[in-house]
Amino acid sequence: MGAVLIRPAATDDLERIAAIYAPYVTDTVITFEIEVPSAQEWRQRFAAITESGLPFLVATLDDQVVGFAYAGPYRSRPAYRQTAEDSIYLAPESRGLGIGGRLLDELIVRTRAVGIRELVAVIADADNPASPALHARRGFVEVGRLTGVGHKHDRWVDTLLMQLSLGVR
């Protein structure tokens, strides 16, 4: 394996980010999105996250983007302003190489640095054992389950809620 670098995402990365994400939308229940986001939608998401001061990161392997992670607002109401939700997606060829862990580690550091107090993972709990395990290894604890809240690909899917307190007061 070549050199893995975790760095802030740039607008030039959005096409590759979209390509990594699309199969999760079309082929899995890991995301509850039904339609693949357009390039314009990715530009809007990227701008909203970065302009709010939250981190949006990419992992590169030999200068090729192979994964991304970001922290987005957990909810829109002001009382949630110090809570964020993490999202991590990897290209198929980069799974199992420790890249997801490196992305999550850096995301934790950067969310803490911008004053986020609680980091929440909302994980589609079907065909996705790697994500809860990854989060648990980083100290996230299971705090709840929402049963049958998502319907995609003709099945009902639960979400697992995991949370990490970042110690920011």
Backbone hydrogen bonds in HBPLUS format (Angstrom, degrees):
<---DONOR---> <-ACCEPTOR-->    atom                        ^
c    i                          cat <-CA-CA->   ^        H-A-AA   ^      H-
h    n   atom  resd res      DA  || num        DHA   H-A  angle D-A-AA Bond
n    s   type  num  typ     dist DA aas  dist angle  dist       angle   num
A0062-ASP N   A0003-ALA O   3.26 MM  59  5.78 160.5  2.30 149.3 152.5     1
A0005-LEU N   A0060-THR O   2.91 MM  55  5.18 153.6  1.98 142.2 150.6     2
A0060-THR N   A0005-LEU O   2.79 MM  55  5.18 159.8  1.83 150.7 157.8     3
A0007-ARG N   A0058-VAL O   3.01 MM  51  5.63 161.2  2.05 158.8 164.9     4
A0058-VAL N   A0007-ARG O   2.84 MM  51  5.63 160.8  1.87 167.5 174.1     5
A0009-ALA N   A0056-PHE O   2.78 MM  47  5.67 176.0  1.78 141.9 141.8     6
A0013-ASP N   A0010-ALA O   2.84 MM   3  5.39 157.1  1.89 117.6 125.2     7
A0014-LEU N   A0011-THR O   3.17 MM   3  5.43 159.9  2.21 109.9 115.9     8
A0017-ILE N   A0013-ASP O   2.92 MM   4  6.14 160.6  1.96 156.2 162.6     9
A0018-ALA N   A0014-LEU O   2.87 MM   4  5.99 160.6  1.91 147.2 151.9    10
A0019-ALA N   A0015-GLU O   3.06 MM   4  6.33 149.7  2.16 140.4 148.6    11
A0020-ILE N   A0016-ARG O   2.92 MM   4  6.20 151.9  1.99 151.5 158.7    12
A0021-TYR N   A0017-ILE O   2.99 MM   4  6.18 161.0  2.03 152.2 157.3    13
A0022-ALA N   A0018-ALA O   2.98 MM   4  5.99 155.3  2.04 150.1 155.4    14
A0024-TYR N   A0021-TYR O   2.92 MM   3  5.45 133.1  2.14 117.7 130.9    15
A0025-VAL N   A0022-ALA O   2.97 MM   3  5.23 126.9  2.26 104.5 118.2    16
A0026-THR N   A0022-ALA O   2.99 MM   4  6.32 165.2  2.02 159.3 163.0    17
A0027-ASP N   A0023-PRO O   2.84 MM   4  5.37 156.0  1.89 138.1 144.7    18
A0042-TRP N   A0038-SER O   3.04 MM   4  6.41 155.2  2.10 149.6 155.8    19
A0043-ARG N   A0039-ALA O   3.00 MM   4  6.32 152.1  2.08 147.6 155.4    20
A0044-GLN N   A0040-GLN O   2.97 MM   4  6.27 156.4  2.03 149.8 156.0    21
A0045-ARG N   A0041-GLU O   2.89 MM   4  6.14 159.8  1.93 151.7 157.3    22
A0046-PHE N   A0042-TRP O   2.92 MM   4  5.97 169.0  1.93 149.4 153.0    23
A0047-ALA N   A0043-ARG O   2.96 MM   4  6.09 163.4  1.99 146.5 151.4    24
A0048-ALA N   A0044-GLN O   2.92 MM   4  6.06 163.6  1.95 148.7 153.5    25
A0049-ILE N   A0045-ARG O   2.96 MM   4  6.16 164.0  1.98 156.2 159.9    26
A0050-THR N   A0046-PHE O   2.95 MM   4  6.07 173.0  1.96 157.3 158.8    27
A0051-GLU N   A0047-ALA O   2.81 MM   4  5.63 158.1  1.86 147.4 154.5    28
A0052-SER N   A0048-ALA O   3.23 MM   4  6.12 132.7  2.47 129.0 139.0    29
A0052-SER N   A0049-ILE O   3.23 MM   3  5.32 134.5  2.45  96.6 108.8    30
A0054-LEU N   A0049-ILE O   3.19 MM   5  5.52 142.7  2.34 165.9 155.5    31
A0053-GLY N   A0050-THR O   3.04 MM   3  5.14 156.1  2.10 103.0 110.3    32
A0071-ALA N   A0055-PRO O   3.04 MM  16  5.83 153.7  2.11 166.0 167.6    33
A0057-LEU N   A0069-ALA O   2.68 MM  12  5.21 166.3  1.70 170.7 173.6    34
A0069-ALA N   A0057-LEU O   2.99 MM  12  5.21 156.9  2.05 134.9 138.6    35
A0059-ALA N   A0067-GLY O   2.87 MM   8  5.06 159.8  1.92 133.3 133.8    36
A0066-VAL N   A0059-ALA O   2.81 MM   7  5.76 165.9  1.83 156.9 161.3    37
A0061-LEU N   A0064-GLN O   2.87 MM   3  5.27 156.7  1.93 144.6 146.9    38
A0064-GLN N   A0061-LEU O   3.07 MM   3  5.27 160.1  2.11 109.5 115.9    39
A0091-ALA N   A0066-VAL O   2.80 MM  25  5.18 174.7  1.80 144.7 143.5    40
A0068-PHE N   A0089-TYR O   2.88 MM  21  5.55 156.0  1.94 158.5 166.2    41
A0089-TYR N   A0068-PHE O   2.93 MM  21  5.55 163.3  1.96 162.9 167.0    42
A0070-TYR N   A0087-SER O   2.97 MM  17  5.47 147.8  2.07 145.0 154.5    43
A0087-SER N   A0070-TYR O   2.93 MM  17  5.47 140.2  2.09 157.6 167.5    44
A0072-GLY N   A0085-GLU O   2.88 MM  13  5.30 164.0  1.90 153.7 153.4    45
A0085-GLU N   A0072-GLY O   2.75 MM  13  5.30 163.4  1.78 156.9 162.8    46
A0074-TYR N   A0083-THR O   3.37 MM   9  5.80 159.3  2.42 132.7 127.0    47
A0080-TYR N   A0077-ARG O   3.01 MM   3  5.85 162.4  2.04 128.6 133.8    48
A0081-ARG N   A0078-PRO O   3.02 MM   3  5.30 163.1  2.05 122.3 122.5    49
A0083-THR N   A0080-TYR O   2.86 MM   3  5.35 154.8  1.92 133.4 132.2    50
A0117-ARG N   A0082-GLN O   2.69 MM  35  5.28 151.7  1.77 138.2 147.0    51
A0118-GLU N   A0082-GLN O   3.18 MM  36  6.62 159.1  2.23 151.8 156.7    52
A0084-ALA N   A0118-GLU O   2.96 MM  34  6.46 157.7  2.01 161.6 167.6    53
A0120-VAL N   A0084-ALA O   2.77 MM  36  6.11 164.4  1.80 156.7 162.2    54
A0086-ASP N   A0120-VAL O   2.97 MM  34  6.33 150.6  2.06 153.6 162.4    55
A0094-SER N   A0091-ALA O   2.91 MM   3  5.46 158.8  1.95 121.3 128.4    56
A0095-ARG N   A0092-PRO O   3.37 MM   3  5.63 168.2  2.39 109.2 112.7    57
A0102-ARG N   A0098-GLY O   3.15 MM   4  6.43 152.5  2.23 142.7 150.2    58
A0103-LEU N   A0099-ILE O   2.89 MM   4  6.17 158.1  1.94 152.4 158.2    59
A0104-LEU N   A0100-GLY O   2.92 MM   4  6.15 163.6  1.94 149.4 153.9    60
A0105-ASP N   A0101-GLY O   2.84 MM   4  5.97 161.3  1.87 148.9 154.5    61
A0106-GLU N   A0102-ARG O   3.11 MM   4  6.27 167.0  2.13 147.2 150.0    62
A0107-LEU N   A0103-LEU O   2.87 MM   4  6.06 153.1  1.94 148.2 156.9    63
A0108-ILE N   A0104-LEU O   2.89 MM   4  6.09 158.2  1.94 153.6 158.0    64
A0109-VAL N   A0105-ASP O   3.12 MM   4  6.44 163.5  2.15 149.4 153.3    65
A0110-ARG N   A0106-GLU O   2.94 MM   4  6.14 166.8  1.96 152.4 155.8    66
A0111-THR N   A0107-LEU O   2.84 MM   4  5.96 153.6  1.91 150.2 157.3    67
A0112-ARG N   A0108-ILE O   3.01 MM   4  6.08 163.2  2.04 150.7 155.4    68
A0113-ALA N   A0109-VAL O   3.04 MM   4  6.23 153.8  2.11 143.0 150.7    69
A0114-VAL N   A0111-THR O   3.27 MM   3  5.34 136.8  2.47  96.6 107.7    70
A0116-ILE N   A0111-THR O   3.00 MM   5  5.39 156.9  2.05 158.6 151.8    71
A0115-GLY N   A0112-ARG O   3.03 MM   3  5.27 161.9  2.07 114.4 116.5    72
A0166-LEU N   A0117-ARG O   2.83 MM  49  5.15 170.6  1.83 149.2 150.8    73
A0119-LEU N   A0164-LEU O   2.92 MM  45  5.16 168.8  1.93 152.1 155.9    74
A0164-LEU N   A0119-LEU O   2.82 MM  45  5.16 153.9  1.89 152.4 160.7    75
A0121-ALA N   A0162-MET O   2.77 MM  41  5.02 166.5  1.79 145.3 148.4    76
A0162-MET N   A0121-ALA O   2.92 MM  41  5.02 161.1  1.96 149.1 154.1    77
A0123-ILE N   A0160-LEU O   2.86 MM  37  5.02 169.9  1.87 156.2 154.6    78
A0160-LEU N   A0123-ILE O   2.74 MM  37  5.02 163.6  1.77 148.1 150.8    79
A0125-ASP N   A0158-ASP O   2.93 MM  33  5.46 162.0  1.97 135.2 140.7    80
A0133-ALA N   A0129-PRO O   3.39 MM   4  6.47 162.2  2.43 146.2 151.3    81
A0134-LEU N   A0130-ALA O   2.84 MM   4  5.97 159.5  1.88 152.7 158.6    82
A0135-HIS N   A0131-SER O   3.02 MM   4  6.20 169.8  2.03 156.9 158.9    83
A0136-ALA N   A0132-PRO O   2.88 MM   4  6.02 160.1  1.92 148.2 154.3    84
A0137-ARG N   A0133-ALA O   3.00 MM   4  6.20 155.5  2.06 149.4 155.2    85
A0138-ARG N   A0135-HIS O   3.00 MM   3  5.18 141.3  2.15 102.1 113.7    86
A0140-PHE N   A0135-HIS O   3.05 MM   5  5.32 155.0  2.12 147.3 139.5    87
A0139-GLY N   A0136-ALA O   3.03 MM   3  5.14 163.9  2.06 110.9 113.3    88
A0141-VAL N   A0163-GLN O   2.96 MM  22  5.45 159.5  2.00 141.4 142.9    89
A0163-GLN N   A0141-VAL O   2.90 MM  22  5.45 150.8  1.98 142.1 149.4    90
A0143-VAL N   A0161-LEU O   2.81 MM  18  5.59 169.0  1.82 147.0 150.9    91
A0161-LEU N   A0144-GLY O   2.81 MM  17  5.03 175.6  1.81 147.3 145.9    92
A0146-LEU N   A0159-THR O   2.84 MM  13  5.19 161.8  1.88 152.8 158.9    93
A0159-THR N   A0146-LEU O   2.91 MM  13  5.19 154.7  1.97 144.5 153.0    94
A0150-GLY N   A0157-VAL O   3.07 MM   7  4.95 159.6  2.11 151.1 152.3    95
A0157-VAL N   A0150-GLY O   2.67 MM   7  4.95 157.8  1.72 149.4 153.7    96
A0152-LYS N   A0155-ARG O   3.02 MM   3  5.58 151.5  2.10 160.0 160.7    97
A0155-ARG N   A0152-LYS O   3.11 MM   3  5.58 138.2  2.29 110.6 120.7    98
